[in-house]
Amino acid sequence: MQVEPMGIDDDVEEKWAAWNARCSISHAGHFAPARNACVAFHRLSKLMSELRVALGTSGGVYVKTQPPFDMLSHAGDDSVRWIPGDVDSRDLRFSHDHYDHTGADQDPNCMFPLDRLRELASAKVIGSVAAEHVGFMGFVPNPTRFVNEIIPEVAARLKRDGVDAVVLSPG
């Protein structure tokens, strides 16, 4: 599929430069910003009521029986945690120190709305909830391996489950 670049205006360029400068200072050289050349849009080929939907978050979600993400590494943690679709949301945890996850600790649905997704499936707003969902860390200073190896593996696994759409929640 050919994707046409979206127009970039001067204001966007100024904002990008300011954000990049702030990141360079705040992450003290441990950050390699990535910039998409374009935004890809894909039209749905099914009705919402037919979609199989998964969740994905960079908020550091994991199930309490899984190992938490590595919070001590200056290189970040580019691993993923596969969250079973039938997990009790009270068993979800969050390990990430680049945002205040107090609210998510109290109600995981504010970061990882699995119970809300189940409600949408029950009400037939969506077709079904994926068998697995994905959690990862937003702090990945060098995203090369994450983008080139991890994300394609995640996409392939979700595709094997018949997932049509993924709701992404940033950390």
Secondary structure, DSSP 8 states (H G I E B T S, - for coil): ---------HHHHHHHHHHHHHHHHHTTT-------SS------SS-GGG-EEEEEESB-EEETTS----SS-TT----EEEEETT--GGGEEE--SSS--HHHHH-GGGTS-HHHHHHHHHTTSSSEE-SEEEEEBS--SS-HHIIIIIHHHHHHHHHHTT--EEEEE--
